[in-house]
Amino acid sequence: MSVTTRRIYLNTKGSGDLLNITDRLQTALDEAGIKEGLLNVFVIGSTAALTTFEFEDGLIADMGELYERIAPVGRHYAHDDTWGDANGFSHVRAALQGPGLALPVENGRLLLGTWQQVVLAEFDNQARKRELILTFIGG
């Protein structure tokens, strides 16, 4: 069994940007040569998150509406008083969604459902360069 760490860097457009990163993860898995094991993926930062869902236009819109209902952009957040950056909503959304996923690997492939993709959710109120840490465990 081996442990390998890699990084992926992505540019986002700011709040509401949802990026399908499944192919990027599979390419990194192929390059790492892991056939059986686990891929742990973690996004650095407190205003972005990772999840899985069917990456299609209707669900992308539904997710945006859900995030807005849970932590609306236009309301006051105590966090905004601390730093004055008006992104309290993005911290709340990211904290609820979570920064990491553990994905099983079998026969060199990520074990995802037919309609399941891995998605980076950007919640910050400005464009960001995001760093993903990929930890491959297996052989």
Contact map, one row per residue, 1 for C-alpha under 8 A:
1110000000000000000000000000000000000000000000000000000000000000000000000000000000000000000000000000000000000000000000000000000000000000111
1111000000000000000000000000000000000000000000000000000000000000000000000000000000000000000000000000000000000000000000000000000000000001111
1111100000000000000000000000000000000000000000000000000000000000000000000000000000000000000000000000000000000000000000000000000000000011110
0111110000000000000000000000000100000000000000000000000000000000000000000000000000000000000000000000000000000000000000000000000000000011100
0011111000000000000000000000000000000000000000000000000000000000000000000000000000000000000000000000000000000000000000000000000000001111000
0001111100000000000000000001000000000000000000000000000000000000000000000000000000000000000000000000000000000000000000000000000000001110000
0000111110000000000000000000000000000000000000000000000000000000000000000000000000000000000000000000000000000000000000000000000000111100000
0000011111000000000000000000000000000000000000000000000000000000000000000000000000000000000000000000000000000000000000000000000000111100000
0000001111100000000000000000000000000000000000000000000000000000000000000000000000000000000000000000000000000000000000000000000011110000000
0000000111110000000000000000000000000000000000000000000000000000000000000000000000000000000000000000000000000000000000000000000011100000000
0000000011111000000000000000000000000000000000000000000000000000000000000000000000000000000000000000000000000000000000000000001111000000000
0000000001111100100000000000000000000000000000000000000000000000000000000000000000000000000000000000000000000000000000000100001111000000000
0000000000111110100000000000000000000000000000000000000000000000000000000000000000000000000000000000000000000000000000000100011100000000000
0000000000011111100000000000000000000000000000000000000000000000000000000000000000000000000000000000000000000000000000000111111100000000000
0000000000001111100000000000000000000000000000000000000000000000000000000000000000000000010000000000000000000000000000000111111000000000000
0000000000000111110000000000000000000000000000000000000000000001000000000000000000000000000000000000000000000000000000001110000000000000000
0000000000011111111000000000000000000000000000000000000000000000000000000000000000000000000000000000000000000000000000001110000000000000000
0000000000000001111100000000000000000000000000000000000000010000000000000000000000000000000000000000000000000000000000111100000000000000000
0000000000000000111110000000000000000000000000000000000000000000000000000000000000000000000000000000000000000000000000111000000000000000000
0000000000000000011111100000000000000000000000000000001000000000000000000000000000000000000000000000000000000000000011110000000000000000000
0000000000000000001111111000000000000000000000000000000000000000000000000000000000000000000000000000000000000000000011110000000000000000000
0000000000000000000111111100000000000000000000000000000000000000000000000000000000000000000000000000000000000000000011100000000000000000000
0000000000000000000111111110000000000000000000000000000000000000000000000000000000000000000000000000000000000000000000000000000000000000000
0000000000000000000011111111000000000000000000000000000000000000000000000000000000000000000000000000000000000000000000000000000000000000000
0000000000000000000011111111100000000000000000000000000000000000000000000000000000000000000000000000000000000000000000000000000000000000000
0000000000000000000001111111110000000000000000000000000000000000000000000000000000000000000000000000000000001100000000000000000000000000000
0000000000000000000000111111111000000000000000000000000000000000000000000000000000000000000000000000000000000000000000000000000000000000000
0000010000000000000000011111111100000000000000000000000000000000000000000000000000000000000000000000000000000000000000000000000000000000000
0000000000000000000000001111111111000010000000000000000000000000000000000000000000000000000000000000000000011000000000000000000000000001000
0000000000000000000000000111111111000000000000000000000000000000000000000000000000000000000000000000000000010000000000000000000000000000000
0000000000000000000000000011111110000000000000000000000000000000000000000000000000000000000000000000000000000000000000000000000000000000000
0001000000000000000000000001111111000000000000000000000000000000000000000000000000000000000000000000000000000000000000000000000000000001000
0000000000000000000000000000111111100000000000000000000000000000000000000000000000000000000000000000000000010000000000000000000000000000001
0000000000000000000000000000110111111000000000000000000000000000000000000000000000000000000000000000000010010000000000000000000000000001111
0000000000000000000000000000000011111000000000000000000000000000000000000000000000000000000000000000000011111000000000000000000000000000011
0000000000000000000000000000000001111100000000000000000000000000000000000000000000000000000000000000000011110000000000000000000000000000011
0000000000000000000000000000000001111110000000000000000000000000000000000000000000000000000000000000000111000000000000000000000000000001111
0000000000000000000000000000000000011111000000000000000000000000000000000000000000000000000000000000011110000000000000000000000000000001110
0000000000000000000000000000100000001111100000000000000000000000000000000000000000000000000000000000011110000000000000000000000000000111100
0000000000000000000000000000000000000111110000000000000000000000000000000000000000000000000000000001111000000000000000000000000000001111000
0000000000000000000000000000000000000011111000000000000000000000000000000000000000000000000000000001111000000000000000000000000000011110000
0000000000000000000000000000000000000001111100000100000000000000000000000000000000000000000000000011100000000000000000000000000000011100000
0000000000000000000000000000000000000000111110011100000000000000000000000000000000000000000000000011000000000000000000000000000001111000000
0000000000000000000000000000000000000000011111010000000000000000000000000000000000000000000000000010000000000000000000000000000001111000000
0000000000000000000000000000000000000000001111110000000000000000000000000000000000000000000000000000000000000000000000000000000001000000000
0000000000000000000000000000000000000000000111111000000000000000000000000000000000000000001001100010000000000000000000000000000000000000000
0000000000000000000000000000000000000000000011111000000000000000000000000000000000000000011011100000000000000000000000000111000000000000000
0000000000000000000000000000000000000000001111111100000000000000000000000000000000000000011001000010000000000000000000011111000000000000000
0000000000000000000000000000000000000000001001111110000000000000000000000000000000000000000001101111000000000000000000011110000000000000000
0000000000000000000000000000000000000000011000011111000000000000000000000000000000000000000000001111100000000000000001111000000000000000000
0000000000000000000000000000000000000000000000001111100000000000000000000000000000000000000000001101100000000000000001111000000000000000000
0000000000000000000000000000000000000000000000000111110000000000000000000000000000000000000000000000000000000000000111100000000000000000000
0000000000000000000000000000000000000000000000000011111000000000000000000000000000000000000000000000000000000000001111100000000000000000000
0000000000000000000000000000000000000000000000000001111100100000000000000000000000000000000000000000000000000000001110000000000000000000000
0000000000000000000100000000000000000000000000000000111110110000000000000000000000000000000000000000000000000000001110100000000000000000000
0000000000000000000000000000000000000000000000000000011111110000000000000000000000000000000000000000000000000000000000000000000000000000000
0000000000000000000000000000000000000000000000000000001111111000000000000000000000000000000000000000000000000000000000000000000000000000000
0000000000000000000000000000000000000000000000000000000111111100000000000000000000000000000000000000000000000000000000000000000000000000000
0000000000000000000000000000000000000000000000000000011111111110000000000000000000000000000000000000000000000000000000000000000000000000000
0000000000000000010000000000000000000000000000000000001111111111000000000000000000000000000000000000000000000000000000000000000000000000000
0000000000000000000000000000000000000000000000000000000011111111100000000000000000000000000000000000000000000000000000000000000000000000000
0000000000000000000000000000000000000000000000000000000001111111110000000000000000000000000000000000000000000000000000000000000000000000000
0000000000000000000000000000000000000000000000000000000000111111111000000000000000000000000000000000000000000000000000000000000000000000000
0000000000000001000000000000000000000000000000000000000000011111111100000000000000000000000000000000000000000000000000000000000000000000000
0000000000000000000000000000000000000000000000000000000000001111111110000000000000000000000000000000000000000000000000000000000000000000000
0000000000000000000000000000000000000000000000000000000000000111111111000000000000000000000000000000000000000000000000000000000000000000000
0000000000000000000000000000000000000000000000000000000000000011111111110000000000000000000010000000000000000000000000000000000000000000000
0000000000000000000000000000000000000000000000000000000000000001111111111000000000000000000000000000000000000000000000000000000000000000000
0000000000000000000000000000000000000000000000000000000000000000111111110000000000000000000000000000000000000000000000000000000000000000000
0000000000000000000000000000000000000000000000000000000000000000011111110000000000000000000010000000000000000000000000000000000000000000000
0000000000000000000000000000000000000000000000000000000000000000001111111000000000000000110110000000000000000000000000000000000000000000000
0000000000000000000000000000000000000000000000000000000000000000001111111110000000000000100000000000000000000000000000000000000000000000000
0000000000000000000000000000000000000000000000000000000000000000000100111110000000000000100000000000000000000000000000000000000000000000000
0000000000000000000000000000000000000000000000000000000000000000000000011111000000000000000000000000000000000000000000000000000000000000000
0000000000000000000000000000000000000000000000000000000000000000000000011111100000000000000000000000000000000000000000000000000000000000000
0000000000000000000000000000000000000000000000000000000000000000000000000111110100000001000000000000000000000000000000000000000000000000000
0000000000000000000000000000000000000000000000000000000000000000000000000011111110000101100000000000000000000000000000000000000000000000000
0000000000000000000000000000000000000000000000000000000000000000000000000001111111000001000000000000000000000000000000000000000000000000000
0000000000000000000000000000000000000000000000000000000000000000000000000000111111110111000000000000000000000000000000000000000000000000000
0000000000000000000000000000000000000000000000000000000000000000000000000001111111111111000000000000000000000000000000000000000000000000000
0000000000000000000000000000000000000000000000000000000000000000000000000000111111110000000000000000000000000000000000000000000000000000000
0000000000000000000000000000000000000000000000000000000000000000000000000000011111110000000000000000000000000000000000000000000000000000000
0000000000000000000000000000000000000000000000000000000000000000000000000000001111111100000000000000000000000000000000000000000000000000000
0000000000000000000000000000000000000000000000000000000000000000000000000000001111111100000000000000000000000000000000000000000000000000000
0000000000000000000000000000000000000000000000000000000000000000000000000000000100111111000000000000000000000000000000000000000000000000000
0000000000000000000000000000000000000000000000000000000000000000000000000000101100111111100000000000000000000000000000000000100000000000000
0000000000000000000000000000000000000000000000000000000000000000000000000000001100001111111000000000000000000000000000000001100000000000000
0000000000000000000000000000000000000000000000000000000000000000000000000001111100001111111100000000000000000000000000000000000000000000000
0000000000000000000000000000000000000000000000000000000000000000000000111000100000000111111110000000000000000000000000000010000000000000000
0000000000000010000000000000000000000000000000110000000000000000000000100000000000000011111111000000000000000000000000000011100000000000000
0000000000000000000000000000000000000000000001110000000000000000000000000000000000000011111111100000000000000000000000000011000000000000000
0000000000000000000000000000000000000000000000000000000000000000000000100000000000000001111111110000000000000000000000000000000000000000000
0000000000000000000000000000000000000000000000100000000000000000001001100000000000000000111111111000000000000000000000000010000000000000000
0000000000000000000000000000000000000000000001111000000000000000000000000000000000000000011111111110000000000000000000000010000000000000000
0000000000000000000000000000000000000000000001101000000000000000000000000000000000000000001111111110000000000000000000000000000000000000000
0000000000000000000000000000000000000000000000000000000000000000000000000000000000000000000111111100000000000000000000000000000000000000000
0000000000000000000000000000000000000000000000001110000000000000000000000000000000000000000011111110000000000000000000000000000000000000000
0000000000000000000000000000000000000000000000001110000000000000000000000000000000000000000001111111000000000000000000000000000000000000000
0000000000000000000000000000000000000000011101011100000000000000000000000000000000000000000001101111100000000000000000000000000000000000000
0000000000000000000000000000000000000001111000001110000000000000000000000000000000000000000000000111110000000000000000000000000000000000000
0000000000000000000000000000000000000001110000000110000000000000000000000000000000000000000000000011111000000000000000000000000000000000000
0000000000000000000000000000000000000111100000000000000000000000000000000000000000000000000000000001111100000000000000000000000000000000000
0000000000000000000000000000000000000111100000000000000000000000000000000000000000000000000000000000111110000110000000000000000000000000000
0000000000000000000000000000000000001110000000000000000000000000000000000000000000000000000000000000011111000110000000000000000000000000000
0000000000000000000000000000000001111110000000000000000000000000000000000000000000000000000000000000001111111110000000000000000000000000000
0000000000000000000000000000000000111000000000000000000000000000000000000000000000000000000000000000000111111110000000000000000000000000000
0000000000000000000000000000000000110000000000000000000000000000000000000000000000000000000000000000000011111000000000000000000000000000000
0000000000000000000000000000110011110000000000000000000000000000000000000000000000000000000000000000000011111100000000000000000000000000000
0000000000000000000000000100100000100000000000000000000000000000000000000000000000000000000000000000000011111110000000000000000000000000000
0000000000000000000000000100000000000000000000000000000000000000000000000000000000000000000000000000001111011111000000000000000000000000000
0000000000000000000000000000000000000000000000000000000000000000000000000000000000000000000000000000001111001111100000000000000000000000000
0000000000000000000000000000000000000000000000000000000000000000000000000000000000000000000000000000000000000111111110000000000000000000000
0000000000000000000000000000000000000000000000000000000000000000000000000000000000000000000000000000000000000011111110000000000000000000000
0000000000000000000000000000000000000000000000000000000000000000000000000000000000000000000000000000000000000001111100000000000000000000000
0000000000000000000000000000000000000000000000000000111000000000000000000000000000000000000000000000000000000001111110000000000000000000000
0000000000000000000000000000000000000000000000000001111000000000000000000000000000000000000000000000000000000001111111000000000000000000000
0000000000000000000111000000000000000000000000000001111000000000000000000000000000000000000000000000000000000001101111100000000000000000000
0000000000000000000111000000000000000000000000000111100000000000000000000000000000000000000000000000000000000000000111110000000000000000000
0000000000000000011111000000000000000000000000000111101000000000000000000000000000000000000000000000000000000000000011111000000000000000000
0000000000000000011110000000000000000000000000011110000000000000000000000000000000000000000000000000000000000000000001111100000000000000000
0000000000000001111000000000000000000000000000011110000000000000000000000000000000000000000000000000000000000000000000111110000000000000000
0000000000011111110000000000000000000000000000111000000000000000000000000000000000000000000000000000000000000000000000011111000000000000000
0000000000000111100000000000000000000000000000111000000000000000000000000000000000000000111011000000000000000000000000001111100000000000000
0000000000000110000000000000000000000000000000110000000000000000000000000000000000000010011000000000000000000000000000000111111100000000000
0000000000000110000000000000000000000000000000000000000000000000000000000000000000000110010000000000000000000000000000000011111000000000000
0000000000001110000000000000000000000000000000000000000000000000000000000000000000000000000000000000000000000000000000000001111100000000000
0000000000111110000000000000000000000000000000000000000000000000000000000000000000000000000000000000000000000000000000000001111110000000000
0000000000111100000000000000000000000000000000000000000000000000000000000000000000000000000000000000000000000000000000000001011111000000000
0000000011110000000000000000000000000000000000000000000000000000000000000000000000000000000000000000000000000000000000000000001111100000000
0000000011110000000000000000000000000000001110000000000000000000000000000000000000000000000000000000000000000000000000000000000111110000000
0000001111000000000000000000000000000000001100000000000000000000000000000000000000000000000000000000000000000000000000000000000011111000000
0000001110000000000000000000000000000000111100000000000000000000000000000000000000000000000000000000000000000000000000000000000001111100000
0000111100000000000000000000000000000001111100000000000000000000000000000000000000000000000000000000000000000000000000000000000000111110000
0000111100000000000000000000000000000011110000000000000000000000000000000000000000000000000000000000000000000000000000000000000000011111000
0011110000000000000000000000000000000011100000000000000000000000000000000000000000000000000000000000000000000000000000000000000000001111100
0111100000000000000000000000100101001111000000000000000000000000000000000000000000000000000000000000000000000000000000000000000000000111110
1111000000000000000000000000000001001110000000000000000000000000000000000000000000000000000000000000000000000000000000000000000000000011111
1110000000000000000000000000000001111100000000000000000000000000000000000000000000000000000000000000000000000000000000000000000000000001111
1100000000000000000000000000000011111000000000000000000000000000000000000000000000000000000000000000000000000000000000000000000000000000111
